[in-house]
Amino acid sequence: MKKLFSIILSIFIVVSFTGCSKFANSGNKIVVGATPVPHAEILDFIKPKLKEKGINIEIKEFTDYITPNIALNDKQLDANFFQHVPYLETFNKERGMNLVAIAKVHVEPMGAYSIKYKSKDEIPNRAIVAIPNDATNEGRALLLLEKQGLIKLKDSTNLTTTPKDIIENPKSLIFKELEAAQLPRVLKDIDIAIINTNYALEAKLNPVKDSLFIEDKDSPYANILAVRPEDKDNPLIQELIKALQSEDVKKFIEGKYNGAVVPAF
């Protein structure tokens, strides 16, 4: 009887461990999708710490805001790290997905950039302003412009506002809606571009020094780690969260990005 109990207990332990972690049979590897800067850089930084715990991270880099969520939903990734909650919520709604945010890591203040003008006061009438064309980042860009007094929106609490919701435009600004990744590349062709910090950094723009104006550091748009619902309690994912929200990562962000990226934990 004692031997039979031991066998049953052993089987229970194996089944329980396998059930709680879909990564258990892949050598404790986590595949995480990320945009290159700063997300992949932060993940690279925590690789050695997780390696000490027997966890390997494979980082798959993406240069757009759509593919990483599709890949996560299709189980090509175990997690992704590139977006904020308003974007994720809108993406879920539009695509019929149910991805979940499980950890805040940092804020990337969105800023306005120009190679023609040095300050907000120099912006002329009928200036061409390029903004992201995805719903949440477009609304975020317009809210930033409103905060600077350049436009007035119908509803300042609507995070998915569009240029159609502008009710006052004293400078008759002309809006050009483009994919977020393209914005740094069109600076020479337009007057101003409102650019997400990760793409600004990739283009060697310093958000603190080069932007005409930038979001406050208390921006609600914290970048998060996202997973499928069934994986939010996975032990390996929980270890990934601990590493991303560690004091070492906080110091790394503050030291490397000098205010262009701000810890959100």
N, C-alpha and C positions, 0 to 999 in steps of 0.2 A: 504493500500500500504506500509506504514511504517513497519507494522508487517511482511508483506511478505518479504520485503527487509532484515529485521533482520534474518528471518529464512534462507533465501538464503545465507546470509553472514556467518551464523553459520555453515551451511553445507560446505561452501567453506573452512573455516578455518580447520574443522575436516579432510576433504579430503586432503588438502594441507599438513597438519602435518603428516598424515598417509603415504602419498606418498613420503615425503622427508626422512622418517626414517623407515626402515624395522624392527627396534627394538622397535618401539613405543608400540606394543601390547604385549611385553614380559617384561614389568616392567623396561624399560630402562637398560637392561642387555646387555653387550658386552662379547662375548665368544672369547678369544684370545688364540691361540696356541703358545707355546714357549718352547725352550729348557731350562733346569733347571737353569744353571749358564752362564751368569749373567741375562739372559733375564727374567725368571720368578721372580727372586729376585727383579729386577727393577720394574716389574709390581706389585709385592706385596707391594713395597714401595709406589706406587702412589694410591693404593686402597683407603686409607682413604680420600685423597683429592678429588677423584672422587665421593666417597660416600657422601661427603658434598654437591655435586651438584646433588645428586639423581641418580647417575650412578653406577651400580654394574658391576664389572669385574669378570667373571669366567675364571680362567686360566687353560688351559689343557696342561700338560707337555708332550713333545715328546723327545725321545732320538736319533732320526735320522733326516736327512735333507730332506727326501722325503715325508713322511706322512703328515707333516704340510701343505705343498702346495696342496696335493691331497685333504685333509680335507677342506681347504679353498675353493678350486675350487668347491667341492661338497656341499658347504653351511653348513658344519658341524661346521665351525668357521666363525666369523665375520671379523677376522684379524689374522695375525700371525707376530711373532717377533723372528727371529732367523738367518736371512741370509743377505748377501750383494747383491748389484745390479747385478754384473756379474753372480752370481749363479742363481738369479731369472730369468735373461734374458735367460740364457742357458736352464733352466728348462722349461720356457714357450715355447721356440723353440722346444725342444725335445718332449714335452708332448702336444703341440697344445693348450696351455692355454694362458690366457691374464691377469694374475694377475699383479697388479701395485704397485710400491713402492711410498709411499706418505710422508715419514718422515725419516730423518737420526737421529740416536740416539747415537751410540757409535762405536768405532773401537776396535777390539780385535786383537792386533798384533800377527800374527802367529809366532811360534818359533820352534827351533830345540832342542830336548831333548835327553839325553843319561844317562844311569846309569853306563856306562863303561868309559866314557871320560869326562874330565872337561873343555876342550877347543876345538875350531875348529882345532887347530894345531895338536892335538892328533889323529885326525881321520885317520885311516890307509888306505892303499890301499885295494881295494875290500871290503870296509865296506858295510854292508847291511843297506840301508836307506829306511825306511817305509814312504810312503806318502799317502795322501788321494786319493781315486780312483774316486771321482766325478770330472767332467771336470774342473770347475773353481778353486776349491781348489787344485787340482793336479797342474794346471798351476801356481797358486800362490806359491805353495811350491817350484816348480822348479825355479821360478824367484827369490825366496829368496836364494836358493842355488847358483844361478848364481851371485847374488849380492855379495855373500861371496867369489866368485872366485873359487868355487869348480867344476863348470861345465860351459859350454858355450852353449847357445841355438841358433838355426837357426834364430829365430825371437823373440827378447826380448819384442816386443809390443803385442805378441799373448798371451792373457790371458788364452787360453785353450790349451796351449802347453802340450805335453806329453813326456815321456822319449824317444820316437822315434825321437823327435826333437832336441835331444842333439847332438851337433857336436864336442864338446871337453869334455873329461872326464878323466883328467890326473890321477886321483886316481882309475880309473876303478870301480867307485861306482856301487853297485848292487841295483836296485830299486825294492821294494816290494810294490805293490799297494793294499791298504786295505780300507775298510769303515772307514770314519773319526773317528767314535765313538770307534773303536777297537784299535786305535793307542796307547793310554796310556797303554793298557793291554798287548801289545807285546814288551814293552821296554826291558824286560829281555831276549828276544829271538833275538833281532837285535842290531845293533850298534847305530843307530840314528833314531829318528822318528820326522817328521815335523807335529806338532799338532796344531789344532785350539785352541785358548785360552779358549773357553767355556769348551772343553773336558779336557784341562790341569787343569783348576780350579777344575772341578769335581773330578779329580784324585789327588787332593791336591798338584799339582805342582804349584810353584810360577813362572810365566813367567819372572818376572824381575830377580829373584835370581837363578832359576834352569835351565834356557835355556842357551844353548851354544851361540846362537845368535838369534835375534828377529827382526821382521820388524820395520822399523822406525815408529814413531808416526804419520807421515803424510801419512800413508798407505791409498790408495783410497778405501779400502774395508770396508766402513762404514756399520754397521748393520742397517737394516731399518724395518719399519712397512709396511706390505703389506696387500692389500685388493683386493676384486673384483672391476672392474672398476666402476660399478654402485654405489658403496658405498664410493667412495673417498671423496664426499662432504657431507656425512651424518653428521649431527650435533654432534652425539655422538662420532663418529670417530674423528671429529675435536677437541672435548674436550679431547679425549685420546691423541692426538698429543700434545696439549698444555701442558698436564701433563707430558708427556715423555720428552719434550724439555724445562722443567722449570728449573729455577736456583736451586731449591731444588734437582732435579735429578742430575744436574751437580755436586753439592757438595756431594751427596750420592755416585756417581760413583768414584769421586776423593778420597773420604775418605775411602771407603770400599775396593777398588781394588788396590790402590797404584801404578798406572801406568800400571797394567796388562790389564785394560780396560780404554779407553780414550774417553771423551765426543766428539761428532762429530757435535755439534750445538753451 
